[in-house]
């Protein structure tokens, strides 16, 4: 998987600990190597992680190697972004978007 700099990778194994058990809200990008829009989001996620790291944890999950989590949340399109707070998904967004728009969509969950 092509990881965005400064963005952790989560797996089926550690999803519960890293995402559901996080004290901060978590933005999860469900991504895949074969997905061009996912690659476009790399710099956006890197910037977001750097700027909002105090308030928001940003992670990536490779859908091809983590089918359990992908199926559990019925993720069908890449990239799908989900925000988890207190162990629950509170927001879901599908498709690449500029950082400004992504930040706007996260305002009420941060």
PANU-28882 format. One record per residue: residue in three letters; residue number from 1; x, y, z of N, C-alpha, C in turn. Coordinates in pm, 1 decimal, padded with zeros to 6 digits. Layout:
! residues N
{loza "ALA"; NUM; {X; Y; Z}; {X; Y; Z}; {X; Y; Z}} ...
//
This chain:
! residues 110
{loza "UNK"; 1; {00084.1; -00118.9; 00000.0}; {00000.0; 00000.0; 00000.0}; {00088.3; 00124.8; 00000.0}} {loza "UNK"; 2; {00045.4; 00223.3; -00075.9}; {00118.2; 00350.9; -00080.9}; {00067.1; 00436.1; 00034.3}} {loza "UNK"; 3; {00150.0; 00450.9; 00136.0}; {00106.5; 00525.5; 00253.9}; {00135.6; 00673.0; 00240.9}} {loza "UNK"; 4; {00045.4; 00753.4; 00294.7}; {00069.7; 00897.3; 00303.8}; {00166.6; 00919.6; 00419.4}} {loza "UNK"; 5; {00261.3; 01009.5; 00401.2}; {00360.9; 01038.2; 00505.4}; {00291.1; 01087.6; 00632.0}} {loza "UNK"; 6; {00333.5; 01034.8; 00745.4}; {00277.2; 01078.8; 00872.8}; {00141.3; 01020.5; 00904.3}} {loza "UNK"; 7; {00095.6; 00926.3; 00820.8}; {-00035.7; 00865.3; 00840.0}; {-00015.2; 00716.9; 00869.0}} {loza "UNK"; 8; {-00065.3; 00670.3; 00981.7}; {-00045.8; 00530.3; 01020.4}; {-00134.2; 00438.1; 00936.7}} {loza "UNK"; 9; {-00087.7; 00315.3; 00921.3}; {-00169.2; 00213.6; 00855.8}; {-00232.7; 00127.7; 00963.8}} {loza "UNK"; 10; {-00362.7; 00100.6; 00949.1}; {-00430.0; 00009.4; 01040.9}; {-00472.2; -00115.4; 00963.8}} {loza "UNK"; 11; {-00494.6; -00223.7; 01036.6}; {-00529.9; -00351.6; 00975.5}; {-00651.2; -00410.4; 01046.8}} {loza "UNK"; 12; {-00702.1; -00520.8; 00991.8}; {-00811.1; -00592.2; 01059.8}; {-00771.4; -00624.4; 01203.7}} {loza "UNK"; 13; {-00644.5; -00658.8; 01223.8}; {-00595.7; -00700.8; 01354.4}; {-00598.4; -00589.7; 01458.4}} {loza "UNK"; 14; {-00553.1; -00468.4; 01419.6}; {-00543.2; -00361.7; 01520.7}; {-00648.8; -00251.6; 01506.7}} {loza "UNK"; 15; {-00747.4; -00271.2; 01418.3}; {-00850.9; -00169.8; 01396.0}; {-00924.5; -00134.5; 01525.2}} {loza "UNK"; 16; {-00961.2; -00237.8; 01600.7}; {-01036.5; -00213.2; 01723.6}; {-00956.4; -00127.3; 01821.2}} {loza "UNK"; 17; {-00828.5; -00160.5; 01838.1}; {-00743.2; -00086.0; 01930.5}; {-00715.5; 00055.2; 01880.6}} {loza "UNK"; 18; {-00670.6; 00065.4; 01754.7}; {-00623.5; 00193.0; 01699.8}; {-00736.2; 00290.5; 01666.3}} {loza "UNK"; 19; {-00849.2; 00238.6; 01621.3}; {-00958.3; 00325.0; 01575.1}; {-01072.6; 00329.1; 01676.2}} {loza "UNK"; 20; {-01130.4; 00213.6; 01705.5}; {-01247.0; 00211.1; 01793.8}; {-01210.6; 00249.9; 01936.6}} {loza "UNK"; 21; {-01085.7; 00220.3; 01976.9}; {-01044.2; 00251.0; 02113.3}; {-00973.5; 00384.3; 02128.9}} {loza "UNK"; 22; {-00965.5; 00462.0; 02021.0}; {-00892.7; 00588.7; 02026.4}; {-00967.5; 00693.7; 02107.4}} {loza "UNK"; 23; {-00891.1; 00774.3; 02181.8}; {-00952.8; 00884.5; 02256.5}; {-00986.9; 01000.8; 02164.8}} {loza "UNK"; 24; {-00907.5; 01016.9; 02058.7}; {-00934.9; 01121.8; 01959.9}; {-01031.5; 01068.5; 01854.5}} {loza "UNK"; 25; {-01105.6; 01157.8; 01787.8}; {-01178.4; 01113.0; 01669.1}; {-01076.0; 01061.3; 01567.0}} {loza "UNK"; 26; {-01114.4; 00962.9; 01486.4}; {-01023.3; 00903.1; 01389.4}; {-01083.3; 00913.2; 01249.8}} {loza "UNK"; 27; {-01003.8; 00966.3; 01156.2}; {-01042.2; 00965.9; 01015.4}; {-00972.8; 00846.4; 00951.0}} {loza "UNK"; 28; {-01052.4; 00753.0; 00899.4}; {-00998.2; 00634.7; 00833.4}; {-01019.2; 00649.3; 00683.5}} {loza "UNK"; 29; {-00910.6; 00636.2; 00607.3}; {-00925.1; 00628.7; 00462.2}; {-00917.7; 00481.5; 00424.6}} {loza "UNK"; 30; {-01026.9; 00430.4; 00368.6}; {-01026.8; 00296.2; 00311.2}; {-00970.4; 00312.1; 00171.1}} {loza "UNK"; 31; {-00855.9; 00249.6; 00144.8}; {-00779.7; 00278.6; 00024.7}; {-00730.0; 00151.0; -00042.3}} {loza "UNK"; 32; {-00676.1; 00165.8; -00163.8}; {-00619.4; 00051.3; -00235.6}; {-00511.6; 00101.3; -00331.1}} {loza "UNK"; 33; {-00410.3; 00016.8; -00352.5}; {-00300.3; 00054.4; -00442.0}; {-00346.4; 00081.8; -00584.1}} {loza "UNK"; 34; {-00451.0; 00010.9; -00628.4}; {-00496.4; 00022.3; -00767.1}; {-00590.7; 00140.6; -00790.2}} {loza "UNK"; 35; {-00607.5; 00224.5; -00688.9}; {-00705.9; 00333.3; -00694.7}; {-00636.6; 00468.8; -00714.9}} {loza "UNK"; 36; {-00641.7; 00524.5; -00837.7}; {-00576.5; 00655.2; -00862.4}; {-00626.0; 00768.3; -00771.8}} {loza "UNK"; 37; {-00759.0; 00783.4; -00748.2}; {-00802.2; 00892.3; -00658.4}; {-00747.4; 00876.2; -00516.7}} {loza "UNK"; 38; {-00723.8; 00750.7; -00475.1}; {-00666.7; 00726.6; -00341.9}; {-00524.8; 00784.4; -00335.9}} {loza "UNK"; 39; {-00450.3; 00765.5; -00443.9}; {-00313.2; 00818.7; -00448.9}; {-00314.4; 00971.6; -00445.5}} {loza "UNK"; 40; {-00413.3; 01031.2; -00510.6}; {-00425.9; 01178.1; -00508.9}; {-00447.6; 01229.9; -00366.9}} {loza "UNK"; 41; {-00509.6; 01148.9; -00282.9}; {-00542.7; 01192.7; -00146.9}; {-00422.6; 01187.9; -00052.7}} {loza "UNK"; 42; {-00313.4; 01122.4; -00093.6}; {-00195.5; 01110.5; -00008.6}; {-00147.5; 01242.1; 00049.7}} {loza "UNK"; 43; {-00117.2; 01341.9; -00036.3}; {-00069.3; 01470.4; 00015.9}; {-00172.9; 01540.8; 00104.6}} {loza "UNK"; 44; {-00300.6; 01524.2; 00072.5}; {-00407.5; 01585.4; 00151.2}; {-00408.5; 01525.8; 00291.8}} {loza "UNK"; 45; {-00398.3; 01393.3; 00299.9}; {-00398.9; 01326.6; 00430.6}; {-00274.4; 01360.1; 00510.8}} {loza "UNK"; 46; {-00160.0; 01368.2; 00441.8}; {-00035.5; 01405.0; 00508.8}; {-00049.3; 01543.0; 00573.0}} {loza "UNK"; 47; {-00101.9; 01639.2; 00496.3}; {-00120.2; 01775.8; 00547.2}; {-00220.8; 01778.3; 00661.5}} {loza "UNK"; 48; {-00329.6; 01704.4; 00646.1}; {-00433.7; 01700.2; 00748.4}; {-00378.9; 01642.3; 00879.1}} {loza "UNK"; 49; {-00301.6; 01534.6; 00868.1}; {-00242.9; 01471.3; 00987.0}; {-00148.2; 01567.8; 01056.8}} {loza "UNK"; 50; {-00071.8; 01643.8; 00978.6}; {00023.9; 01738.1; 01036.5}; {-00047.9; 01854.8; 01104.6}} {loza "UNK"; 51; {-00154.1; 01905.6; 01040.3}; {-00222.0; 02025.4; 01091.5}; {-00320.8; 01995.4; 01204.0}} {loza "UNK"; 52; {-00387.4; 01880.0; 01196.6}; {-00496.0; 01851.3; 01291.4}; {-00460.8; 01739.1; 01388.9}} {loza "UNK"; 53; {-00332.5; 01702.3; 01394.2}; {-00288.6; 01589.4; 01476.3}; {-00327.5; 01595.0; 01622.6}} {loza "UNK"; 54; {-00345.4; 01716.6; 01673.9}; {-00384.4; 01731.9; 01814.8}; {-00529.9; 01690.3; 01836.8}} {loza "UNK"; 55; {-00611.9; 01712.5; 01732.3}; {-00756.0; 01691.9; 01746.4}; {-00807.7; 01569.2; 01672.6}} {loza "UNK"; 56; {-00727.5; 01518.2; 01579.0}; {-00776.8; 01413.2; 01490.7}; {-00664.7; 01315.9; 01457.2}} {loza "UNK"; 57; {-00694.9; 01186.8; 01468.1}; {-00600.2; 01083.2; 01427.6}; {-00636.1; 01045.8; 01283.3}} {loza "UNK"; 58; {-00537.2; 01038.9; 01195.3}; {-00561.4; 01006.3; 01055.0}; {-00491.0; 00874.2; 01023.9}} {loza "UNK"; 59; {-00567.4; 00776.5; 00973.8}; {-00510.6; 00645.5; 00942.2}; {-00561.2; 00597.2; 00806.5}} {loza "UNK"; 60; {-00489.5; 00498.1; 00751.8}; {-00530.4; 00436.3; 00626.0}; {-00548.0; 00286.9; 00646.6}} {loza "UNK"; 61; {-00645.1; 00229.5; 00575.0}; {-00667.3; 00085.7; 00579.1}; {-00672.1; 00034.1; 00435.4}} {loza "UNK"; 62; {-00588.4; -00062.9; 00403.7}; {-00584.2; -00121.7; 00270.1}; {-00697.6; -00223.0; 00257.9}} {loza "UNK"; 63; {-00793.0; -00194.8; 00167.5}; {-00911.3; -00281.1; 00157.4}; {-00877.2; -00420.9; 00106.5}} {loza "UNK"; 64; {-00772.7; -00432.3; 00025.7}; {-00738.1; -00563.0; -00031.6}; {-00680.4; -00659.3; 00071.2}} {loza "UNK"; 65; {-00611.4; -00607.2; 00170.2}; {-00548.7; -00695.1; 00269.3}; {-00625.9; -00698.5; 00401.6}} {loza "UNK"; 66; {-00734.8; -00621.7; 00409.5}; {-00814.4; -00616.1; 00533.0}; {-00964.2; -00629.5; 00503.0}} {loza "UNK"; 67; {-01004.4; -00746.0; 00451.0}; {-01144.2; -00763.0; 00408.5}; {-01245.3; -00761.3; 00523.1}} {loza "UNK"; 68; {-01204.2; -00802.0; 00643.0}; {-01300.0; -00808.5; 00753.9}; {-01354.3; -00670.9; 00789.7}} {loza "UNK"; 69; {-01263.4; -00575.8; 00808.9}; {-01304.8; -00439.6; 00844.3}; {-01378.2; -00374.6; 00726.8}} {loza "UNK"; 70; {-01326.4; -00394.6; 00606.3}; {-01388.3; -00337.3; 00486.4}; {-01533.2; -00383.9; 00474.2}} {loza "UNK"; 71; {-01555.8; -00513.0; 00490.9}; {-01690.9; -00568.0; 00479.6}; {-01779.2; -00529.3; 00597.2}} {loza "UNK"; 72; {-01720.0; -00522.0; 00716.1}; {-01797.3; -00486.4; 00835.8}; {-01861.7; -00349.1; 00820.6}} {loza "UNK"; 73; {-01791.1; -00257.9; 00753.2}; {-01844.6; -00122.2; 00735.1}; {-01901.2; -00101.3; 00595.6}} {loza "UNK"; 74; {-01919.9; -00211.0; 00521.3}; {-01984.8; -00208.8; 00389.5}; {-01921.3; -00106.9; 00295.1}} {loza "UNK"; 75; {-01787.7; -00104.0; 00295.1}; {-01715.9; -00012.0; 00207.4}; {-01708.1; -00073.3; 00067.7}} {loza "UNK"; 76; {-01761.1; -00001.6; -00031.3}; {-01765.4; -00052.5; -00168.4}; {-01683.3; 00031.9; -00264.9}} {loza "UNK"; 77; {-01666.4; 00158.7; -00235.5}; {-01594.8; 00249.1; -00326.4}; {-01468.4; 00301.0; -00260.6}} {loza "UNK"; 78; {-01367.3; 00327.5; -00342.1}; {-01242.2; 00383.9; -00291.9}; {-01221.9; 00521.5; -00353.3}} {loza "UNK"; 79; {-01168.5; 00617.3; -00279.1}; {-01150.1; 00607.7; -00134.8}; {-01280.5; 00636.7; -00060.0}} {loza "UNK"; 80; {-01299.9; 00566.8; 00048.9}; {-01408.7; 00599.4; 00141.4}; {-01342.7; 00650.8; 00268.6}} {loza "UNK"; 81; {-01393.3; 00760.9; 00318.8}; {-01343.6; 00818.3; 00444.2}; {-01450.9; 00798.6; 00549.0}} {loza "UNK"; 82; {-01411.9; 00747.1; 00664.3}; {-01506.1; 00735.1; 00775.2}; {-01444.8; 00798.7; 00897.8}} {loza "UNK"; 83; {-01526.4; 00871.8; 00969.6}; {-01482.6; 00930.2; 01095.5}; {-01545.1; 00849.1; 01207.6}} {loza "UNK"; 84; {-01460.1; 00803.8; 01298.6}; {-01505.6; 00728.0; 01415.2}; {-01482.8; 00811.8; 01539.2}} {loza "UNK"; 85; {-01584.1; 00815.8; 01623.4}; {-01570.2; 00885.5; 01751.2}; {-01634.2; 00798.1; 01857.8}} {loza "UNK"; 86; {-01561.0; 00772.5; 01965.3}; {-01613.0; 00687.8; 02071.8}; {-01645.8; 00547.1; 02023.3}} {loza "UNK"; 87; {-01570.0; 00498.4; 01924.4}; {-01590.7; 00362.4; 01875.3}; {-01701.8; 00346.8; 01773.5}} {loza "UNK"; 88; {-01766.3; 00457.8; 01737.1}; {-01878.0; 00452.0; 01641.8}; {-01848.0; 00534.6; 01517.8}} {loza "UNK"; 89; {-01891.6; 00486.1; 01399.0}; {-01877.4; 00569.3; 01279.6}; {-01979.4; 00683.5; 01284.9}} {loza "UNK"; 90; {-01930.7; 00807.5; 01272.9}; {-02020.7; 00923.5; 01282.0}; {-02031.9; 00999.1; 01150.3}} {loza "UNK"; 91; {-01947.7; 00966.5; 01054.5}; {-01950.7; 01035.6; 00925.4}; {-01887.3; 00945.1; 00821.8}} {loza "UNK"; 92; {-01945.2; 00942.7; 00701.8}; {-01888.3; 00865.3; 00592.1}; {-01891.1; 00950.2; 00466.1}} {loza "UNK"; 93; {-01780.1; 00951.7; 00393.5}; {-01768.7; 01031.4; 00270.8}; {-01700.1; 00945.9; 00165.2}} {loza "UNK"; 94; {-01749.9; 00950.1; 00043.1}; {-01691.7; 00869.4; -00063.4}; {-01631.1; 00959.0; -00169.4}} {loza "UNK"; 95; {-01509.9; 00924.6; -00212.8}; {-01445.5; 00995.8; -00322.8}; {-01340.1; 01095.0; -00277.0}} {loza "UNK"; 96; {-01245.9; 01119.6; -00368.7}; {-01138.7; 01215.2; -00340.7}; {-01197.0; 01355.6; -00332.7}} {loza "UNK"; 97; {-01134.9; 01439.3; -00252.1}; {-01179.0; 01578.7; -00239.0}; {-01059.4; 01663.0; -00197.8}} {loza "UNK"; 98; {-01064.9; 01793.8; -00230.0}; {-00956.2; 01882.2; -00187.1}; {-00957.1; 01896.5; -00035.3}} {loza "UNK"; 99; {-00840.7; 01933.7; 00019.0}; {-00825.6; 01943.9; 00164.4}; {-00926.9; 02040.5; 00225.3}} {loza "UNK"; 100; {-00949.7; 02152.3; 00160.3}; {-01041.8; 02252.9; 00214.0}; {-01181.7; 02191.9; 00233.7}} {loza "UNK"; 101; {-01226.9; 02117.2; 00133.2}; {-01360.1; 02057.0; 00142.3}; {-01362.2; 01947.8; 00249.5}} {loza "UNK"; 102; {-01255.7; 01868.1; 00256.2}; {-01248.1; 01763.4; 00357.4}; {-01253.9; 01825.0; 00497.8}} {loza "UNK"; 103; {-01179.8; 01933.6; 00517.9}; {-01181.8; 02001.9; 00647.7}; {-01321.0; 02055.1; 00681.7}} {loza "UNK"; 104; {-01389.4; 02111.2; 00580.3}; {-01525.2; 02162.4; 00601.7}; {-01615.5; 02048.7; 00648.0}} {loza "UNK"; 105; {-01601.3; 01932.0; 00585.1}; {-01687.9; 01819.2; 00618.0}; {-01655.8; 01759.7; 00754.6}} {loza "UNK"; 106; {-01536.4; 01789.5; 00804.8}; {-01497.5; 01737.3; 00936.0}; {-01526.1; 01832.7; 01050.3}} {loza "UNK"; 107; {-01563.2; 01956.0; 01017.5}; {-01578.7; 02060.7; 01118.9}; {-01665.5; 02016.9; 01235.9}} {loza "UNK"; 108; {-01780.6; 01959.3; 01208.1}; {-01873.3; 01926.4; 01316.5}; {-01834.4; 01802.8; 01396.2}} {loza "UNK"; 109; {-01737.2; 01725.1; 01347.6}; {-01696.4; 01607.4; 01424.3}; {-01567.6; 01629.4; 01501.2}} {loza "UNK"; 110; {-01498.9; 01741.5; 01475.4}; {-01373.8; 01769.4; 01546.6}; {-01400.2; 01840.7; 01679.1}} 
//
